[in-house]
Amino acid sequence: MKTITVYCASSSQIASIYTAEAQQLGRLMAAKNIACINGAGNRGLMAALSNAILESGGKVTGIIPRFMVEEGWSHPDLTEMIVTNDIHTRKQLMAEKSDACIALPGGIGTLEELLEIITWKQLGLYTQPIVILNIHNYYDDLLRMLEKAIRENFMYLQHQHIYQVASSPKEALSIIEEAKTWR
């Protein structure tokens, strides 16, 4: 099965353009029979993405630490829920189980997950495609920072290709499809 891990916001107080694009990504993934792995949240873009996939007949595996389940933050209707003892195990499983990663807009947790998976790829610990879905230019400042890191030799020039940037869900999936030979 083709599986993409999607990192995204759990905040539900964001502009509707982000929610609409998360839903569009979900519908496209379901239509292409691509299963989703995410953080199992019941709010924000995570819930919007999961709901769109499930409503379109697709599959969502949520991976969530036990303390978040105990706080009531888990989505009740996912295809599969994996509960971990800690957040580090959650992130490791999200990477291990995926054929690619997409980062939708999000807060510090999403940024941390995105930068960690980029670091893992730089170190050769993750070899799959990574796409930053730059909806409404959300990631422009981060992308400029990464370019500055390369310009000022904090990152090697060859690392500029660790991730790719898309401006729409359709483009994000196209980038992954071009980079992958699905099993």
C-alpha positions in Angstrom: 0.0 0.0 0.0 1.2 3.5 -0.8 1.4 5.5 2.4 2.3 9.2 3.0 2.9 10.7 6.4 1.4 14.2 6.6 2.5 16.6 9.3 0.1 19.5 10.0 -1.6 21.8 12.4 -3.9 20.8 15.2 -5.0 24.4 15.7 -8.6 25.0 14.7 -8.3 28.8 14.7 -6.6 29.2 11.4 -7.7 30.7 8.1 -10.2 28.6 6.0 -7.8 28.5 3.0 -5.6 26.1 4.9 -8.5 23.8 5.9 -9.8 23.7 2.3 -6.3 22.7 1.0 -5.9 20.0 3.7 -9.3 18.6 2.6 -8.3 18.7 -1.0 -5.1 16.8 -0.2 -7.2 14.3 1.6 -9.6 13.8 -1.3 -6.8 13.4 -3.7 -5.0 10.9 -1.6 -8.1 8.8 -1.2 -8.8 9.0 -5.0 -5.3 7.7 -5.6 -5.6 5.0 -3.0 -2.8 6.5 -0.9 -3.1 5.9 2.8 -2.3 8.6 5.3 -0.4 8.5 8.5 -0.7 11.5 10.8 -0.6 12.4 14.4 -4.2 11.3 15.1 -5.5 14.7 16.2 -9.2 15.5 16.4 -8.8 19.2 15.5 -7.4 21.6 13.0 -5.8 20.5 9.7 -5.2 17.0 11.1 -8.9 16.4 11.6 -9.8 18.2 8.3 -7.4 16.0 6.4 -8.4 12.8 8.1 -12.1 13.5 7.7 -11.7 14.2 4.0 -9.8 11.0 3.4 -12.3 8.9 5.4 -15.4 10.5 3.7 -13.7 9.7 0.4 -13.3 6.1 1.2 -9.6 6.3 2.1 -7.5 5.0 5.0 -5.9 7.0 7.9 -3.5 5.6 10.5 -3.1 7.9 13.5 0.0 7.6 15.6 -0.3 9.3 19.0 1.4 9.2 22.4 -0.7 7.9 25.3 -0.8 11.2 27.2 -2.5 12.8 24.2 -5.1 10.1 24.1 -5.7 10.6 27.9 -6.1 14.4 27.2 -8.9 13.6 24.7 -6.9 14.8 21.7 -7.3 11.7 19.5 -9.6 11.4 16.5 -12.2 8.7 17.3 -12.9 7.4 13.8 -9.6 6.6 12.1 -9.0 3.4 10.2 -6.2 2.5 12.7 -4.8 4.1 15.8 -1.4 3.3 17.2 -0.7 4.5 20.7 2.9 5.0 21.7 4.5 5.6 25.1 6.2 8.8 24.0 6.4 11.4 21.2 9.8 10.2 20.0 8.4 6.7 19.3 5.5 8.4 17.5 7.8 10.3 15.1 9.9 7.3 14.5 6.9 5.2 13.5 5.5 7.9 11.3 8.7 7.9 9.4 9.2 4.1 9.3 5.7 3.5 8.0 5.7 6.1 5.2 6.7 6.1 1.5 6.9 9.9 1.6 6.2 12.9 3.8 4.2 16.1 3.2 4.3 19.0 5.6 1.1 21.1 5.5 1.2 24.4 7.4 1.4 24.1 11.2 2.9 25.4 14.4 5.9 24.5 16.4 5.1 20.8 16.5 4.8 20.6 12.7 7.9 22.6 12.2 9.8 20.4 14.5 8.6 17.2 12.7 9.5 18.7 9.3 13.0 19.8 10.4 13.6 16.5 12.1 12.7 14.4 9.0 14.8 16.8 6.8 17.7 16.2 9.3 17.1 12.4 9.1 17.3 12.5 5.3 20.5 14.6 5.4 22.0 11.9 7.7 20.7 9.1 5.5 18.3 7.8 8.1 15.2 8.6 5.9 15.4 8.1 2.2 11.9 8.9 1.0 10.6 12.1 -0.7 9.8 15.1 1.5 7.5 17.8 0.2 6.8 21.1 1.9 3.3 22.2 0.9 3.6 25.9 0.9 -0.1 26.9 0.9 -0.7 30.6 0.7 3.1 31.1 1.0 3.0 29.9 4.6 6.6 28.5 4.5 8.3 31.4 2.6 10.2 32.6 5.6 11.4 29.1 6.6 12.5 28.4 3.0 14.5 31.7 3.0 16.1 30.6 6.2 17.1 27.3 4.7 18.5 29.1 1.7 20.5 31.4 3.9 21.9 28.3 5.8 23.2 27.0 2.5 24.5 30.4 1.3 26.4 30.8 4.6 27.7 27.2 4.6 25.7 25.9 7.5 24.3 23.4 5.1 26.0 21.9 2.1 24.7 22.9 -1.4 23.8 19.3 -2.2 21.3 19.3 0.7 19.1 21.9 -1.1 17.5 18.9 -2.8 16.6 17.0 0.4 13.0 18.4 0.2 10.9 19.8 -2.6 8.3 22.6 -2.4 4.8 22.5 -3.8 2.1 25.2 -3.8 -0.9 22.9 -4.2 -2.0 19.4 -3.0 -2.0 18.2 -6.6 1.5 19.4 -7.2 2.7 17.8 -3.9 1.4 14.4 -5.0 2.8 14.8 -8.5 6.3 15.5 -7.0 6.1 12.4 -4.9 4.8 10.2 -7.7 7.6 11.4 -10.0 10.2 10.7 -7.2 8.8 7.2 -6.2 8.4 3.9 -7.9 5.5 2.7 -5.8 5.8 -0.9 -4.6 
